Amino acid sequence: MLATKKARGANRAEFAKLLKTKRNELLTQIEGLRQGVQVERVTEDEVGQASWAQMEHLTFVTLEQGQKTLKEVEAALTRMARGTYGVCESCELPIPEARLRALPWARYCVKCTERLRRN
């Protein structure tokens, strides 16, 4: 049992590091996107204007997704601080380590995620 607790502690530290690294990456990405949006481009032709509008739209979508992921990462760090990290918020069973490695901020196990998507 002591070895299991040590392993969980080591995994917790590893996941905390992954989450903090992701948070820092997202903050950098979001700041870069915000600065890019602030730069106004003046184009002379319709093709240039359409291209700029498409790039601007893509930037806003990317910014929105980054902010959403950042919120999830922050929530995972909060769960970690509360001691509920790695527990499915729906069925309350442990989220498999493989899922947490793929998506460290996962709130739900795969089964519950699929069930929520169907509903």
C-alpha positions as CSV (number, residue, x, y, z in Angstrom):
1,M,0.0,0.0,0.0
2,L,2.9,2.4,0.8
3,A,4.4,1.7,-2.7
4,T,1.0,2.5,-4.3
5,K,0.8,5.8,-2.4
6,K,4.3,6.7,-3.5
7,A,3.5,5.9,-7.1
8,R,0.3,8.1,-6.9
9,G,2.4,10.9,-5.4
10,A,5.0,10.6,-8.2
11,N,2.2,10.6,-10.8
12,R,0.5,13.5,-9.2
13,A,3.8,15.5,-9.3
14,E,4.2,14.5,-13.0
15,F,0.7,15.5,-13.9
16,A,1.0,18.8,-11.9
17,K,4.2,19.6,-14.0
18,L,2.3,18.7,-17.2
19,L,-0.6,20.9,-16.3
20,K,1.6,23.9,-15.3
21,T,3.6,23.6,-18.5
22,K,0.4,23.5,-20.6
23,R,-0.9,26.5,-18.6
24,N,2.3,28.5,-19.4
25,E,2.1,27.5,-23.1
26,L,-1.5,28.6,-23.3
27,L,-0.8,31.9,-21.6
28,T,2.0,32.6,-24.1
29,Q,-0.1,31.6,-27.0
30,I,-3.1,33.6,-25.9
31,E,-1.0,36.7,-25.3
32,G,0.6,36.3,-28.8
33,L,-2.8,36.0,-30.4
34,R,-4.2,39.0,-28.6
35,Q,-1.2,41.1,-29.7
36,G,-1.7,39.9,-33.3
37,V,-5.4,40.9,-33.2
38,Q,-4.4,44.4,-32.1
39,V,-2.4,44.9,-35.2
40,E,-4.7,46.4,-37.8
41,R,-4.0,45.5,-41.4
42,V,-5.2,47.8,-44.2
43,T,-5.5,46.0,-47.6
44,E,-6.2,47.7,-50.9
45,D,-8.1,45.0,-52.7
46,E,-11.1,42.7,-52.0
47,V,-9.0,39.5,-52.1
48,G,-6.6,40.9,-49.5
49,Q,-9.6,42.1,-47.3
50,A,-11.2,38.6,-47.6
51,S,-7.9,37.0,-46.7
52,W,-7.4,39.3,-43.7
53,A,-11.0,38.6,-42.5
54,Q,-10.4,34.9,-42.7
55,M,-7.2,35.1,-40.8
56,E,-8.8,37.3,-38.2
57,H,-11.7,34.8,-37.8
58,L,-9.2,31.9,-37.4
59,T,-7.3,33.9,-34.8
60,F,-10.4,34.5,-32.8
61,V,-11.5,30.9,-33.0
62,T,-8.0,29.8,-31.9
63,L,-8.0,32.4,-29.1
64,E,-11.4,31.1,-27.9
65,Q,-10.2,27.5,-27.9
66,G,-7.0,28.4,-26.1
67,Q,-9.0,30.3,-23.4
68,K,-11.4,27.3,-23.0
69,T,-8.5,24.9,-22.6
70,L,-6.8,27.2,-20.2
71,K,-9.9,27.2,-18.1
72,E,-9.9,23.4,-18.1
73,V,-6.2,23.3,-17.1
74,E,-6.9,25.7,-14.2
75,A,-9.8,23.6,-13.1
76,A,-7.6,20.5,-13.1
77,L,-5.0,22.3,-11.0
78,T,-7.8,23.3,-8.6
79,R,-9.0,19.7,-8.4
80,M,-5.4,18.6,-7.7
81,A,-5.2,21.1,-4.8
82,R,-8.5,19.7,-3.5
83,G,-7.4,16.1,-3.8
84,T,-10.1,15.2,-6.4
85,Y,-7.8,15.2,-9.5
86,G,-8.1,12.0,-11.5
87,V,-11.6,11.1,-10.3
88,C,-14.4,11.2,-12.8
89,E,-16.9,14.0,-12.0
90,S,-19.8,11.8,-13.2
91,C,-19.3,8.3,-11.9
92,E,-16.7,9.1,-9.3
93,L,-14.4,6.3,-10.4
94,P,-10.7,6.9,-11.0
95,I,-9.9,8.2,-14.5
96,P,-7.4,5.7,-16.0
97,E,-3.8,7.0,-16.1
98,A,-3.6,6.5,-19.9
99,R,-6.5,9.0,-20.3
100,L,-4.8,11.5,-18.0
101,R,-1.6,11.2,-20.0
102,A,-3.5,11.9,-23.2
103,L,-5.6,14.7,-21.7
104,P,-4.2,15.7,-18.3
105,W,-7.2,18.1,-17.6
106,A,-9.8,15.4,-18.2
107,R,-12.9,15.7,-16.0
108,Y,-14.5,12.5,-17.0
109,C,-13.5,8.9,-17.8
110,V,-14.0,7.8,-21.4
111,K,-17.2,6.0,-20.7
112,C,-18.9,9.0,-19.1
113,T,-17.5,11.4,-21.8
114,E,-19.1,9.3,-24.5
115,R,-22.4,9.1,-22.5
116,L,-22.4,12.9,-22.1
117,R,-21.7,13.5,-25.8
118,R,-24.6,11.3,-26.8
119,N,-27.0,13.2,-24.5
